[in-house]
Amino acid sequence: MQNSNFSIIALVKEIESPENPGALEKRVALIPKDVARLTKAGIEVFVEYGAGEGVDFSDDEYLASGAIMQSDKDIYQDKQLIIKFKGPSLASIEQMQKGSTLFCMAHFHSYPERAKLLQDNQINVIAMEEIYESPKVNTDENILSRVAMNEALKPFFANNSMGCLRVRVFSWSSRLRQAINRCSNRSPRSLRVIQPNLKFEELDVIGNDVLYFYDSKNFSDEHGIIEKLKNSGTHIFDLYEFEQKQGKQAIANYRTNHPPAKFGLRRIQCLHETGQAGAAYGLKLLAQNKPDLNIENAKVVILGYGNVGQGAIDKIYQAGVKNIHVLGRAHTAKGRIDFWLKDADLVINGAEQSAHLRSKNFLISNAHLKDLIPNGSVVIDLVGGSESNRSPVEAVINCSFLTDPHFVQSGVTISALWGWPMMGMMKETAIRYSGQIVEILIGHERLIDGLGLLKPNVEQALVCGVFEYQG
């Protein structure tokens, strides 16, 4: 295994590649401010001319950061570490020296031809999307939200009625996201995120098999709905009240009994933004397809409650949709999901599947498009895939791209756009990704120290290699 550190880095420009048709991906992997952090650490950084222009960072800014500018013909030569955002073009692989290391969003198994070329050319590949926190980071806010929902659900576990429980969460906020996640993971009969300004008469369910979960710290009960729910015999639970009475002790108990998991979230990601951007595009398409539909009354179904799904919930909630259906694993089982998809206006898939289920189990099938989801409705796939790594949406054979962002099948508009944060947030997400990448290079993970000293969370992202550098 290589033991030498990466003292020479190449930052290359995004060009047309298998997942960047038309070269419409303009983001750069490192912005000038972060290049300066690397050069101050004694690392030589070579930057391809024009690398940042697509997101408004000039060559002069890179020069001022201590970078050395090079042409596309020279940028790959004599470089130990090559950094870019998307995977490489096939032609550029031929320019890389044997044993050099490519650090990018590799999507290695989605492009088998490119994977074989990288292997044959002895290029080490570290996939940015495969690096996770190690150990998992749990904030007090996330723990509070999680344990509060646990407490709210205790009576229903005690009397074995979770399968009958209908849960409604007033609003979406960062304080509520883990409560939604936890509840979804416990498979209630149904879970919806609803607007906090609804009147009591607008609620779809009340009674002993119903739980309304809210956060009075951020909830203005303008219609006196909480008192009416109490009087109706409906269960209610206030996150803020729980925090005031039990919060500190509950968080401490959780940390004592739940040591951090070995791995957590992706270290290089804009997952929440991905969900937001996908949902925003879905709403735009829905408005075009169904101009007479009042978006507040739209039936919106979100598959998955992880970080991408939470971003979608956030955006749909901000758009004013009264009821957002959130589906967990039990709800997406074959046969059962039909109930939720029937007459849906907008379906957003943020549910990942294990590798062994890809190409075998489709959560949203072609039959669903034909028989259950109405004409003019929209399906947004936030998972995507390729012919060799299929999406849970059967109609999605390959990801769509900005060159052709959506298609219509059985009257339903479908999009599985690769790189959702590109939808209006290119510069913002480039800045965020850049900071995360530099942290991997010279922060805790110290990737800059070379392949011989990889931390476990980076080692698992080494999807091709190890090959000795022959520069």
C-alpha positions in Angstrom: 0.0 0.0 0.0 1.1 3.6 -0.7 2.6 5.2 2.3 3.6 8.6 0.9 1.4 11.6 1.5 -0.4 13.6 -1.1 1.8 16.7 -1.5 0.6 17.6 -5.0 -3.1 18.1 -5.8 -4.9 18.7 -9.1 -8.3 20.5 -9.0 -9.9 19.9 -12.4 -12.8 21.5 -14.2 -16.1 19.7 -14.6 -16.6 18.7 -18.3 -19.0 16.4 -20.1 -18.9 12.9 -18.6 -21.3 10.0 -18.2 -23.3 11.7 -15.4 -22.8 15.2 -16.8 -24.2 15.3 -20.3 -23.9 18.7 -21.9 -21.4 19.7 -19.2 -24.2 21.5 -17.3 -22.7 20.6 -13.9 -20.7 23.7 -13.2 -19.8 23.3 -9.6 -16.2 23.1 -8.6 -14.9 20.7 -5.8 -12.8 23.3 -4.1 -13.4 27.1 -3.9 -10.5 29.6 -3.6 -10.9 30.1 0.2 -10.5 26.4 0.8 -7.6 26.1 -1.7 -5.8 28.8 0.5 -6.3 26.5 3.5 -4.4 23.7 1.7 -1.6 25.9 0.3 -1.0 27.4 3.8 -0.7 23.8 5.0 2.2 23.3 2.6 0.4 21.5 -0.2 0.9 22.3 -3.8 -2.5 22.9 -5.5 -2.7 23.0 -9.3 -6.0 24.3 -10.6 -7.3 24.0 -14.2 -8.1 27.2 -15.9 -11.8 28.1 -15.6 -12.5 25.5 -13.0 -14.6 27.8 -10.8 -16.0 30.1 -13.4 -19.3 28.2 -13.6 -20.1 29.2 -10.0 -18.5 32.7 -10.1 -14.9 32.0 -8.8 -12.3 33.5 -11.1 -8.8 32.2 -12.0 -7.4 35.3 -10.3 -9.1 34.3 -7.0 -7.4 30.9 -7.2 -4.0 32.5 -8.0 -4.5 34.8 -4.9 -5.1 31.6 -2.8 -1.7 30.3 -3.7 -2.8 27.9 -6.5 -0.8 27.2 -9.7 -3.0 27.5 -12.8 -2.7 24.9 -15.6 -4.4 23.9 -18.9 -6.5 20.8 -19.4 -3.6 19.2 -21.2 -1.3 19.5 -18.2 -3.5 19.3 -15.2 -3.4 15.5 -14.9 0.4 15.2 -15.3 2.6 14.4 -12.3 -0.3 14.7 -9.8 -0.7 12.3 -6.9 -4.2 13.3 -6.0 -6.9 14.5 -8.5 -10.0 16.2 -7.1 -13.2 16.9 -9.0 -16.9 16.9 -8.2 -18.5 14.4 -10.6 -16.9 11.3 -11.9 -14.4 11.7 -14.8 -14.9 11.5 -18.5 -13.5 8.4 -20.1 -10.9 10.4 -22.1 -9.5 12.1 -19.0 -8.9 8.7 -17.4 -6.3 8.0 -20.1 -4.5 11.2 -19.0 -4.1 10.1 -15.4 -0.8 8.5 -14.3 -0.9 5.0 -13.0 -1.2 4.8 -9.3 -2.6 8.3 -9.0 -5.7 8.8 -6.8 -9.0 10.2 -7.9 -11.2 11.7 -5.3 -14.8 12.4 -6.5 -18.4 11.5 -6.4 -17.6 8.2 -8.1 -20.9 6.3 -8.3 -18.6 3.5 -9.1 -21.1 0.7 -9.6 -23.5 2.7 -11.7 -21.0 3.0 -14.6 -19.4 -0.4 -15.0 -17.5 0.6 -18.3 -15.9 3.5 -16.5 -15.1 1.4 -13.4 -13.3 -1.2 -15.6 -11.3 1.5 -17.3 -10.2 3.0 -14.0 -9.3 -0.5 -12.8 -7.4 -1.3 -16.0 -5.5 2.0 -15.8 -4.6 1.4 -12.2 -6.2 4.5 -10.8 -7.1 4.5 -7.2 -10.6 5.9 -6.6 -12.0 7.2 -3.4 -15.8 7.8 -3.6 -16.8 11.0 -1.7 -20.3 9.7 -1.3 -19.0 6.6 0.6 -17.3 8.5 3.4 -19.4 8.6 6.6 -19.0 10.2 10.0 -17.0 8.0 12.3 -18.3 7.8 15.0 -21.8 9.0 14.4 -22.5 12.5 15.6 -25.6 12.9 17.8 -26.6 16.4 18.7 -28.6 17.2 21.9 -31.4 18.5 19.7 -31.6 15.3 17.7 -31.6 13.2 20.8 -34.2 15.3 22.5 -36.6 15.0 19.5 -36.0 11.2 19.3 -36.5 10.4 23.0 -39.6 12.7 23.2 -41.3 10.7 20.4 -40.2 7.5 22.2 -42.0 8.8 25.3 -45.1 9.8 23.3 -45.4 6.3 21.8 -44.9 4.4 25.1 -48.6 3.9 25.8 -49.2 2.5 22.4 -46.4 0.0 22.7 -47.7 -0.9 26.1 -51.1 -1.8 24.9 -49.8 -3.3 21.5 -51.8 -0.7 19.5 -49.0 0.8 17.3 -50.4 -0.8 14.2 -53.7 1.1 14.8 -52.1 4.4 15.7 -52.5 7.5 13.5 -49.9 10.2 14.2 -50.1 13.8 13.2 -47.1 16.1 13.7 -47.9 19.9 13.7 -45.3 21.6 11.4 -41.8 20.7 10.4 -38.7 22.1 12.0 -35.2 20.9 12.8 -36.4 20.2 16.4 -39.0 17.9 15.1 -37.2 16.0 12.3 -35.9 13.2 14.5 -39.3 12.8 16.1 -40.7 12.2 12.6 -37.9 9.9 11.8 -38.4 7.9 15.0 -42.1 7.6 14.6 -41.8 6.5 11.0 -39.4 3.8 12.1 -42.0 2.5 14.5 -44.5 1.8 11.8 -47.7 3.4 13.0 -50.8 3.0 10.9 -50.2 6.4 9.4 -48.0 9.5 9.8 -48.7 12.9 8.5 -47.0 16.3 8.9 -49.7 18.9 9.0 -49.9 22.7 9.0 -50.2 24.3 12.5 -52.9 26.8 11.5 -55.5 24.2 10.7 -58.8 24.5 12.5 -60.2 21.7 14.6 -62.8 21.0 12.0 -60.1 20.5 9.3 -58.4 17.7 11.2 -58.9 14.3 9.5 -58.8 12.2 12.6 -59.4 12.4 16.4 -60.0 9.8 19.1 -58.2 7.4 21.3 -56.1 5.8 18.5 -54.7 9.2 17.4 -51.6 11.1 18.6 -50.9 14.8 17.8 -47.3 15.7 18.4 -46.2 19.4 18.6 -43.6 21.8 19.9 -45.2 24.6 21.8 -41.9 26.5 21.7 -42.6 27.2 18.0 -46.4 26.6 17.9 -48.9 29.4 18.1 -52.3 27.7 18.9 -54.4 30.4 17.3 -57.5 28.3 17.0 -57.3 26.7 20.5 -56.9 23.4 18.8 -54.9 21.7 21.7 -57.7 22.1 24.2 -60.2 20.8 21.8 -58.1 17.7 21.1 -57.8 17.1 24.9 -61.6 17.3 25.2 -62.1 14.9 22.3 -60.1 12.1 24.0 -57.2 12.4 21.5 -53.6 11.9 22.7 -51.4 14.9 22.5 -47.7 15.4 23.3 -45.7 18.6 23.6 -42.0 18.4 22.8 -41.2 21.7 24.6 -43.0 20.6 27.8 -41.1 17.3 27.7 -37.9 19.3 27.3 -38.6 21.5 30.3 -39.5 18.7 32.6 -37.3 15.8 31.5 -35.0 17.0 28.7 -31.6 17.2 30.3 -32.0 13.9 32.1 -33.5 12.1 29.1 -30.6 13.2 26.9 -28.0 12.1 29.5 -29.7 8.7 29.8 -29.7 8.3 26.1 -26.0 9.0 25.8 -25.2 6.6 28.6 -27.2 3.8 27.1 -26.5 4.4 23.4 -22.8 4.8 22.6 -22.2 6.4 19.2 -22.5 4.1 16.2 -19.4 3.3 14.3 -20.6 5.2 11.3 -23.1 8.1 10.9 -24.1 10.4 8.1 -22.3 11.1 4.9 -19.4 13.4 5.5 -19.6 15.0 2.1 -23.2 15.7 1.3 -26.1 18.2 0.8 -28.8 15.6 1.5 -31.3 18.0 3.0 -30.8 20.4 0.1 -31.3 17.5 -2.3 -34.7 16.8 -0.8 -35.6 20.5 -0.9 -34.6 20.9 -4.5 -36.3 17.8 -5.6 -39.5 18.8 -3.9 -39.4 22.3 -5.3 -39.1 20.9 -8.8 -41.9 18.5 -8.2 -44.1 21.4 -7.1 -43.2 23.4 -10.2 -44.1 20.5 -12.5 -47.3 19.9 -10.6 -48.4 23.5 -11.0 -47.7 23.2 -14.8 -49.6 19.9 -15.1 -52.5 20.8 -12.8 -53.0 24.6 -12.9 -56.4 24.4 -11.2 -55.2 22.4 -8.2 -54.9 24.4 -5.0 -51.5 23.2 -3.7 -52.6 23.4 -0.1 -55.0 20.5 -0.8 -52.6 18.4 -2.9 -52.1 14.8 -1.9 -48.3 14.7 -1.4 -46.7 11.3 -0.5 -43.1 11.1 0.6 -41.3 7.7 0.7 -38.6 7.7 3.3 -37.9 9.8 6.4 -34.0 10.1 6.3 -32.1 13.2 5.5 -33.2 13.5 1.9 -36.8 12.7 2.8 -36.7 15.3 5.6 -35.5 17.9 3.1 -38.5 17.1 0.9 -40.9 17.3 3.9 -39.4 20.7 4.8 -40.0 22.1 1.4 -43.5 20.7 1.0 -44.4 22.0 4.4 -43.1 25.5 3.6 -45.2 25.5 0.4 -48.3 25.3 2.6 -49.5 21.7 1.8 -52.0 20.9 4.6 -51.3 17.1 4.9 -48.0 15.5 4.0 -48.1 11.7 4.0 -44.8 10.2 5.3 -44.2 6.5 4.5 -41.9 4.2 6.4 -40.8 0.7 5.5 -44.1 -1.0 6.5 -46.1 1.5 4.5 -44.1 0.8 1.3 -44.5 -3.0 1.4 -46.0 -4.6 -1.6 -49.8 -4.2 -1.7 -49.9 -1.8 1.2 -48.3 1.1 -0.7 -51.2 1.0 -3.2 -53.4 2.7 -0.6 -51.1 5.7 -0.4 -50.3 6.1 -4.1 -53.9 6.0 -5.2 -54.9 9.5 -6.4 -51.6 11.1 -5.3 -50.7 14.4 -6.9 -47.0 14.4 -6.0 -44.9 11.4 -5.0 -41.4 11.9 -3.8 -39.2 8.9 -3.3 -36.3 9.3 -0.8 -36.3 5.6 0.2 -33.1 3.7 -0.4 -33.1 -0.1 -0.9 -30.4 -2.6 -0.1 -28.2 -3.6 -3.1 -29.8 -7.1 -3.2 -33.2 -5.6 -3.7 -32.3 -3.3 -6.6 -33.7 -4.4 -9.9 -35.9 -6.9 -8.0 -38.2 -4.8 -5.8 -39.8 -1.6 -7.1 -41.6 0.5 -4.6 -43.3 2.6 -7.3 -44.1 0.2 -10.2 -45.1 0.9 -13.8 -48.5 -0.6 -12.8 -48.8 2.1 -10.1 -48.3 4.7 -12.8 -50.9 3.2 -15.0 -53.6 2.2 -12.6 -53.3 4.3 -9.4 -51.5 7.6 -9.9 -53.6 10.0 -12.0 -52.6 11.7 -15.2 -50.8 14.9 -14.7 -49.4 13.8 -11.3 -45.7 14.0 -10.7 -43.1 11.4 -9.3 -39.8 12.7 -8.2 -37.1 10.1 -7.5 -34.3 11.3 -5.2 -32.4 8.0 -5.2 -31.8 7.4 -8.9 -29.6 4.8 -10.4 -28.6 3.1 -13.6 -29.3 -0.1 -15.6 -26.9 -1.9 -13.3 -28.0 -0.2 -10.1 -31.7 0.3 -10.4 -33.9 2.9 -8.6 -36.9 1.8 -6.5 -39.0 3.6 -9.2 -39.4 1.1 -12.0 -39.8 3.6 -14.7 -36.4 5.1 -13.9 -33.9 3.1 -15.9 -31.2 5.8 -15.7 -31.0 9.1 -13.9 -32.3 12.0 -15.8 -30.1 15.1 -16.3 -30.5 18.8 -16.8 -30.4 18.2 -20.6 -33.7 16.3 -20.3 -34.8 16.6 -16.7 -38.2 14.7 -16.8 -40.2 12.4 -19.0 -43.8 11.2 -19.1 -45.0 7.6 -18.7 -48.7 6.6 -18.5 -49.6 10.3 -18.2 -47.4 10.8 -15.1 -44.4 13.1 -15.2 -41.3 11.6 -13.7 -37.9 13.1 -12.8 -34.8 11.4 -11.4 -32.3 14.2 -11.8 -28.8 13.4 -10.8 -27.4 16.1 -8.5 -30.6 17.8 -7.3 -28.8 20.7 -5.6 -27.9 21.9 -9.0 -31.5 23.1 -9.3 -30.8 26.8 -8.4 -28.3 26.1 -5.7 -25.0 25.5 -7.6 -22.8 28.1 -5.9 -24.3 27.5 -2.4 -23.8 23.8 -2.6 -20.3 24.1 -4.1 -19.2 26.2 -1.1 -20.6 23.6 1.3 -19.1 20.6 -0.5 -15.7 22.4 -0.7 -15.6 22.9 3.0 -16.5 19.3 3.7 -13.8 18.1 1.2 -11.1 20.1 2.8 -12.1 18.7 6.2 -11.6 15.2 4.9 -8.2 16.2 3.5 -6.6 18.0 6.4 -9.2 17.6 9.3 -9.9 14.5 11.3 -9.6 12.0 8.5 -6.3 13.4 7.2 -6.6 11.9 3.7 -3.7 14.1 2.7 -1.4 11.6 4.6 -1.9 9.1 1.8 -3.5 5.7 1.2 -1.3 4.0 3.7 -2.9 5.8 6.7 -6.6 5.8 5.8 -9.1 6.1 8.6 -11.8 3.3 8.5 -14.5 5.6 7.2 -12.3 6.6 4.3 -10.9 3.2 3.7 -14.4 1.8 3.0 -14.7 4.5 0.3 -11.6 3.2 -1.6 -13.6 1.6 -4.3 -10.7 0.9 -6.7 -7.1 0.1 -5.8 -4.6 0.1 -4.1 -2.1 0.8 -6.9 1.4 2.2 -6.4 2.0 5.7 -7.8 4.3 5.6 -10.8 5.0 9.3 -11.2 
